[in-house]
Amino acid sequence: MPIVFVAIGLTQGMSNPVVGALWVELYGTAHIGAIRSLATAALAAESALGPGIAGFFIDQGAALTVQTFAYASHCVLGSLAYLGLQTAMAKRAADIG
């Protein structure tokens, strides 16, 4: 468990600088405030929905393994959506740069 907690801490500690630099590289500095605020609002909405979704699963009597599969599926679908957007993002980055 200590290794997992260290890995989580390192990942979270590196995410803000890396994501912030990525946004500047992709979109420039002109609208970075609007981009950051939209991302923060989306993160807050996801964080607010999480406990409600977990509570719904618990109220429905879903086993922990079912909940885990549902959350993992959500992550996989998000990753697939990102993969589908990579071409459009690369084109946009080339147009900006």
C-alpha positions in Angstrom: 0.0 0.0 0.0 2.7 2.6 0.7 4.0 2.1 -2.9 0.5 2.7 -4.2 0.1 5.9 -2.1 3.5 7.2 -3.3 2.5 6.5 -6.9 -0.8 8.3 -6.5 1.0 11.2 -4.9 3.5 11.5 -7.6 0.9 11.3 -10.3 -1.3 13.9 -8.7 1.7 16.2 -8.1 2.8 16.0 -11.7 -0.6 16.3 -13.3 -1.2 20.1 -12.8 2.1 21.3 -14.3 2.0 18.8 -17.2 -1.7 19.5 -18.1 -1.1 23.3 -17.8 1.9 23.2 -20.1 0.0 21.0 -22.5 -2.9 23.4 -22.7 -0.5 26.3 -23.4 1.2 24.3 -26.2 -2.1 23.2 -27.8 -4.1 26.4 -27.4 -1.7 29.2 -26.7 -1.9 31.7 -23.8 -4.7 33.9 -25.1 -7.5 31.8 -23.7 -5.7 29.7 -21.1 -7.9 31.2 -18.3 -11.1 30.1 -20.0 -9.7 26.7 -20.8 -8.6 26.2 -17.2 -11.9 27.3 -15.8 -13.8 25.0 -18.1 -11.6 22.1 -17.1 -12.0 22.9 -13.4 -15.8 23.2 -13.7 -15.8 19.8 -15.5 -13.6 18.3 -12.7 -15.9 19.7 -10.0 -19.0 18.3 -11.7 -17.4 14.8 -12.0 -16.4 15.0 -8.4 -19.9 15.9 -7.4 -21.5 13.2 -9.4 -19.2 10.4 -8.2 -20.7 9.9 -4.7 -24.2 10.1 -6.1 -23.5 7.4 -8.7 -21.8 5.2 -6.0 -24.8 5.7 -3.8 -27.1 4.7 -6.6 -25.2 1.5 -7.1 -25.2 0.7 -3.4 -29.0 1.4 -3.2 -29.6 -1.0 -6.1 -27.7 -3.7 -4.2 -24.8 -3.8 -6.7 -21.8 -5.8 -5.5 -18.5 -4.1 -5.2 -17.2 -6.1 -8.2 -20.0 -4.8 -10.3 -19.3 -1.2 -9.2 -15.6 -1.6 -10.0 -16.4 -3.0 -13.4 -18.7 0.0 -14.1 -16.1 2.5 -13.0 -13.4 0.8 -15.1 -15.7 0.8 -18.1 -16.2 4.5 -17.6 -12.4 5.0 -17.7 -12.0 2.8 -20.8 -14.8 4.6 -22.6 -13.2 8.0 -21.8 -9.8 6.7 -23.1 -11.4 5.5 -26.3 -13.1 8.8 -26.8 -9.8 10.5 -26.3 -8.2 8.2 -28.8 -10.9 9.1 -31.3 -10.2 12.8 -30.8 -6.4 12.6 -31.2 -6.5 13.3 -34.9 -8.7 16.4 -34.5 -6.5 17.6 -31.7 -3.3 17.1 -33.7 -4.9 19.0 -36.6 -5.9 21.9 -34.4 -2.5 22.0 -32.8 -0.9 22.1 -36.3 -3.2 24.9 -37.3 -2.4 27.0 -34.2 1.4 26.3 -34.4 
